[in-house]
Amino acid sequence: WCGSLLAGLVSPGMAGLRVDFGLLLEPLGFIKVLEWIFSIFAFATCGGFQGETTLLVSCKGVVNKTVTAAFAYPFRLNTVVFSAPDPKRCGGTWTDVYLVGNFSSSAQFFVTLAVLVFLYCIAALVVYIGYKHMYQQNSKFPLTDLAITVIVAFLWLVSTFAWGKALADIKMSTGASIIAGIESCKAPGTTCSFASVTRMGTLNVSVV
């Protein structure tokens, strides 16, 4: 793709790799480096997250047994089930308990865009460093670069809002409020209390 773009934009006599880091010292190049770094943080912090939420369950023959539900990217929480308190499942009163919500569309949109931005920034930096003379002499390069930058900025805004909303819902679906929706915890002789959930600081970083 990059080769075809270069071939279409290069005019006779302008071709040839000339390594020059000068454009990186200007705002245009420096911002691209920042975008490249930010895209790495985005897909690494979101795509690499793994966590779990934990409850303490007391029921027939069981006292404060820890049950956990492990979740991770792409955050299809409705497929995540809590472990059973004991082999007898609290005398048959404990049924499979799933977390609530499927946030995969927002998470995957965010991570996919971050990967595409990562690749775009690499291509742009190659042009800036190796073909600075062509970029400055051919008006098609700056116009194409500007158009892509505007589109990327808009998509970043949309994906970040979507992922930020999904993250807020994920925190709700894995926090203490989940106990109210667990029918097994309402069985006679059964009590449930919220223990902990993995800190989501890295996911907060991805939104930032």
C-alpha positions as CSV (number, residue, x, y, z in Angstrom):
1,W,0.0,0.0,0.0
2,C,2.7,2.5,1.0
3,G,4.7,1.5,-2.1
4,S,1.7,2.2,-4.4
5,L,1.1,5.5,-2.7
6,L,4.7,6.6,-3.1
7,A,4.7,5.5,-6.8
8,G,1.6,7.5,-7.5
9,L,2.8,10.7,-5.8
10,V,6.4,10.7,-6.9
11,S,7.3,12.7,-10.0
12,P,10.3,12.0,-12.2
13,G,13.6,13.1,-10.6
14,M,12.2,13.2,-7.1
15,A,12.6,9.5,-6.3
16,G,15.3,8.2,-4.0
17,L,15.7,7.5,-0.3
18,R,17.4,10.4,1.6
19,V,17.5,9.8,5.3
20,D,16.8,13.1,7.1
21,F,15.4,13.4,10.6
22,G,14.8,17.2,10.3
23,L,11.1,16.9,9.9
24,L,10.8,15.1,13.3
25,L,12.1,18.2,15.0
26,E,9.2,20.2,13.5
27,P,5.6,20.0,15.0
28,L,4.4,17.8,12.2
29,G,6.9,15.1,12.8
30,F,7.0,15.4,16.6
31,I,3.2,15.1,16.8
32,K,3.4,11.9,14.7
33,V,5.9,10.4,17.1
34,L,3.5,11.2,20.0
35,E,0.6,9.7,18.2
36,W,2.7,6.5,17.6
37,I,3.5,6.3,21.3
38,F,-0.1,7.0,22.4
39,S,-1.4,4.3,20.0
40,I,0.9,1.7,21.6
41,F,-0.4,2.7,25.1
42,A,-4.0,2.4,23.8
43,F,-3.9,-1.1,22.4
44,A,-1.5,-2.4,25.0
45,T,-3.4,-1.2,28.1
46,C,-6.8,-2.2,26.8
47,G,-6.0,-5.3,24.8
48,G,-3.7,-6.8,27.4
49,F,-6.0,-6.4,30.4
50,Q,-6.9,-9.4,32.6
51,G,-8.9,-9.2,35.8
52,E,-11.3,-10.9,38.1
53,T,-14.1,-10.0,40.5
54,T,-14.4,-11.9,43.8
55,L,-17.3,-12.7,46.2
56,L,-17.4,-14.4,49.6
57,V,-20.2,-16.9,49.8
58,S,-21.6,-18.7,52.9
59,C,-24.2,-21.4,52.4
60,K,-25.0,-25.0,53.6
61,G,-21.8,-26.5,54.8
62,V,-19.7,-23.5,53.4
63,V,-18.4,-20.5,55.3
64,N,-16.9,-17.5,53.4
65,K,-15.9,-19.5,50.4
66,T,-14.2,-17.4,47.7
67,V,-15.8,-17.5,44.2
68,T,-14.2,-15.7,41.3
69,A,-15.1,-14.6,37.8
70,A,-12.1,-13.9,35.5
71,F,-12.6,-11.4,32.7
72,A,-10.4,-9.9,30.0
73,Y,-10.4,-8.2,26.6
74,P,-12.6,-8.1,24.6
75,F,-14.9,-8.0,27.7
76,R,-17.7,-10.3,26.7
77,L,-18.8,-10.4,30.4
78,N,-22.0,-12.3,29.6
79,T,-19.9,-15.4,28.9
80,V,-18.0,-15.2,32.2
81,V,-19.3,-17.4,35.0
82,F,-18.4,-17.4,38.7
83,S,-16.8,-20.5,40.1
84,A,-19.0,-22.7,42.4
85,P,-18.6,-22.3,46.2
86,D,-18.2,-26.1,46.6
87,P,-18.7,-29.4,44.7
88,K,-22.2,-29.7,46.0
89,R,-23.0,-26.2,44.8
90,C,-24.4,-25.2,48.2
91,G,-26.7,-28.2,48.4
92,G,-28.0,-27.5,44.9
93,T,-29.1,-23.9,45.5
94,W,-26.2,-22.4,43.6
95,T,-26.7,-22.2,39.9
96,D,-24.3,-20.8,37.3
97,V,-23.9,-17.1,37.8
98,Y,-22.8,-15.0,34.9
99,L,-21.6,-11.4,34.7
100,V,-23.8,-8.9,32.8
101,G,-23.0,-7.2,29.5
102,N,-21.1,-7.6,26.2
103,F,-18.7,-4.7,25.6
104,S,-16.6,-6.3,22.9
105,S,-17.8,-4.0,20.1
106,S,-16.5,-0.8,21.8
107,A,-13.3,-2.5,23.0
108,Q,-12.5,-4.0,19.7
109,F,-13.2,-0.8,17.8
110,F,-10.9,1.1,20.1
111,V,-8.1,-1.5,19.9
112,T,-8.4,-2.0,16.1
113,L,-8.2,1.7,15.5
114,A,-5.2,2.0,17.8
115,V,-3.4,-0.7,15.8
116,L,-4.3,1.1,12.5
117,V,-3.0,4.4,13.9
118,F,0.2,2.7,15.0
119,L,0.7,1.4,11.4
120,Y,-0.2,4.7,9.8
121,C,2.2,6.6,12.0
122,I,5.0,4.2,11.1
123,A,4.3,4.8,7.4
124,A,4.1,8.5,7.9
125,L,7.4,8.6,9.8
126,V,9.1,6.6,7.1
127,V,8.0,9.2,4.6
128,Y,9.1,12.1,6.9
129,I,12.5,10.5,7.5
130,G,13.3,9.0,4.2
131,Y,11.4,11.1,1.7
132,K,11.3,14.6,3.3
133,H,12.4,16.2,0.0
134,M,9.4,14.6,-1.8
135,Y,7.0,15.5,0.9
136,Q,7.9,19.1,0.8
137,Q,8.0,19.4,-3.0
138,N,4.9,17.5,-3.9
139,S,1.7,19.2,-2.7
140,K,-0.2,15.8,-2.8
141,F,1.7,14.5,0.2
142,P,0.7,17.2,2.7
143,L,-2.9,17.2,1.5
144,T,-3.2,13.4,1.8
145,D,-1.5,13.5,5.2
146,L,-3.9,16.2,6.4
147,A,-7.0,14.3,5.2
148,I,-5.9,11.1,6.9
149,T,-5.0,13.0,10.1
150,V,-8.5,14.6,10.2
151,I,-10.2,11.3,9.7
152,V,-8.0,9.6,12.4
153,A,-8.7,12.4,14.9
154,F,-12.5,12.0,14.4
155,L,-12.4,8.3,14.7
156,W,-10.2,8.6,17.8
157,L,-12.8,10.9,19.4
158,V,-15.6,8.5,18.6
159,S,-13.9,5.4,19.7
160,T,-12.6,6.9,22.9
161,F,-16.2,8.1,23.9
162,A,-17.5,4.6,23.1
163,W,-14.8,2.9,25.0
164,G,-15.0,5.3,27.9
165,K,-18.7,4.6,28.3
166,A,-18.1,0.8,28.0
167,L,-15.4,1.0,30.7
168,A,-17.8,2.8,33.1
169,D,-20.3,-0.1,32.4
170,I,-17.7,-2.7,32.9
171,K,-16.8,-1.2,36.3
172,M,-20.5,-1.4,37.2
173,S,-20.9,-4.9,36.0
174,T,-17.9,-6.2,38.0
175,G,-18.4,-4.1,41.2
176,A,-20.3,-4.6,44.4
177,S,-23.7,-3.9,42.8
178,I,-23.7,-7.3,41.1
179,I,-24.7,-9.1,44.3
180,A,-28.3,-7.6,44.0
181,G,-28.8,-9.4,40.7
182,I,-27.5,-12.9,41.8
183,E,-30.5,-15.1,42.5
184,S,-28.4,-17.8,44.2
185,C,-27.4,-15.3,46.9
186,K,-31.1,-14.9,47.8
187,A,-31.6,-18.6,48.6
188,P,-32.5,-19.4,52.2
189,G,-29.3,-19.8,54.3
190,T,-27.1,-18.3,51.7
191,T,-25.3,-15.0,52.1
192,C,-22.9,-13.2,49.6
193,S,-20.6,-10.3,50.2
194,F,-18.4,-8.5,47.7
195,A,-14.7,-9.1,48.3
196,S,-12.7,-7.3,45.5
197,V,-12.2,-6.6,41.9
198,T,-9.0,-6.1,40.0
199,R,-7.9,-2.5,39.8
200,M,-8.6,-1.0,36.3
201,G,-5.9,1.7,36.3
202,T,-4.5,0.5,33.0
203,L,-7.9,0.7,31.4
204,N,-8.2,4.3,32.7
205,V,-4.9,5.0,31.1
206,S,-6.2,3.6,27.8
207,V,-9.0,6.1,27.8
208,V,-6.7,9.0,28.7
